[in-house]
Structures are given as structure tokens and as C-alpha cells.
């Protein structure tokens, strides 16, 4: 389905025009010139070198190295570059799964009600996304509906020297539940691209959403992401974020617990090597009383790669009985690898429990000695220690398909960076 054939509603055209105007006025963030950009230098980014992505060929999917393998009977959404979108799988009544552009034309009230309400547009990358996104994803699960099958979304960047603006809007209404897996891939390791993503998640009262998002882009690519969720009263969000590919960029993941009793659980992992630079900026905002959040990120760094994690827990006035935790742990596999872990707290209520932890270390020599004393070779012992470090993340999920798919993705990435 080519997006060029879809007639754009007037309200969306107006939004795009406003966003295009903003791109002319908003400067890109400068290294150490804006809070949050102290560790990621993007001065080498030449936006003019990347032409807007155009229509792609479905066959390019075969050349991409998928992250998520083994999901049971998923509803499949596939997009290559900007315009090739395919949706396969029967949908139950009360569920919409389509490209965002198609949904804007066929379900305008649903899309207009939510688009742009979660992620603010006053940002250079967000404005470019709104002005230029093509295809995209729209998932809407109606009130009280349980979408039993997972939605598997695969976005492949095939054309070299192009900019792909990907936009997702996922709305799970009151009492509904859904599971969405979204992966960003390159069709080949030599692709030099710019991937700019905006994700908006709306979790209604007493609703439940699991959202798994991962990128395995070419290590010549740039990635920028603005991803944000709002969770209603007694709603639950289980968010997983994996960062394996790209050369450089920054991804923001923000969770706002907007309703009393809301719960947000965020699990993140990155595994880098060579000269990759990965930057995650996370926020857990507690805007209502009796809300809980639990965030855990783990990183494995090889070669001369670098990683940054900056996390912030915000407790708004009146958000009493907040219970929040965040941690970032990094394992350095070489002397030249480098990681920064910066936890933060902004607490404006007096009856809360907020804790954080951060650690950066190399492989424990005592653990290696113990394993080698049992007859294991050094490389085998080293791999076991690393696998155990990451296994604690996987064990945050119940036994079954979710744990198996995530565990498989981590195992394949670990094998790549250790055996390269």
C-alpha cells in the first residue's frame, strides 16, 4: 500500500505545515549546549546529506537481521523505507491495526484525538518527524477488548543516504489489553541512514499494554527517538527497549503515570562494540498518588564503544505514596569501552519511596577464577559471566514466549560482539 495514494485529511495537512515551519526555526541541539546533550556530540550530522525516504521494495525485508524471532501467530505489519506497508492477520472486532496515514483517512476522529498529545512538537527532531513521516503505525484497541495475538511491526531502512521518519500511535482504551513488538532494521550492514522515530503510547484506565521496541540498525546509521507514554488510573505499562545497532544518536523514553494506581515497568538493554555510541534518556513521572514504577537498564560494551544512560524520577506535587525505582548497570568488556550512568530524582511530595542504583564495572576476576578452577576455558567462563549479567533482565518476564524471544535477541547480539 503506497502512502502516496492516500488522501491526506485537512487537519493533518495543517499539522504537517506547522511542523515544517518549526523545522525552519528550531535548531538542532548542540553538544554541551543543551541539558541532556552533554555526552552525545552530533556536530558531524549533516541533515542535507540525507534525502527523504521514498517507496521501498518488500523484498528488502529478507536482507534485514531481525531482532524478534519466534512470536506465536502475530499480526504482522511491515514497512520498507517510506511507503511499502503490509498488514496481515485477522483482527477482532474493536481493533484497528494499520498504517498511521491510512488510519488518519479512515478513522480521522480516533487519530486526531490522540496524535501529538503525548509527545510535544517543540523539538527539532519531533517537528521533522511530524512534517515528514510516511506510513507509520496506528493501533487502537477499543474499550474492554483483549487483543490476544501480539502485533509484530517491522520497519526496514533499505535506501542508502536517506532519512526515514517513523511514527507510531498506540491507543489501548479503558479495560483493554494489547502487546505490540516494534523493530527497526537496516536491509544491510553498509546502509548509511538517518532514522527518526516518534512513539506515542496511550494506556487507558485499567488497561494493560506491553510494548517492546528494539533497533538493530546499521552501525553506520544515526538514530533519534522521542518515545513517551501516559498511563491512566490503575493502568499498567510493561515497556522493553533494546538498542543494538546505529553509530550514534539519542533515544528518549518517558513514562507518565497520570492516573491513581498506575504502574510502569521499563526494561532496557544495549550491547555495543567497535566505536558505537548509544545514548538513552529515561524519565518516570509520577503525576498521581499511589503510583509505582520500576526501571532497569543493563549494558554490555566491547571495543571502544560508549554508552550513556541518564534517568530521572519525577514526583509531582500531590503524588503521595509513590513507589519508584531505577537502576543502570554496565559491564565493560575492554579497557577502552566507556559508560556513563546518571540517575536523578526530582521529588515534590513528602510521602514517597524513591531509590536508584548505578554501577559500571569490568568482569569480576574472582568469578572468572572460580569458573576456570572448575575446568572451563577463559573465553567460555567469560561468556557465562556476561550471559548471567543479562539473564537477570530476561528473568523480569514470565516464563514463556516473551522471555524466549527476548532471550534469543540478547544471545544473538552477544554472540556478534564477542565473536567479531
Order of alpha helices (4+ residues) and beta strands (2+ residues): alpha-beta-beta-beta-beta-alpha-alpha-alpha-beta-beta-beta-beta-beta-beta-beta-beta-beta-beta-beta-beta-beta-beta-beta-beta-alpha-alpha-alpha
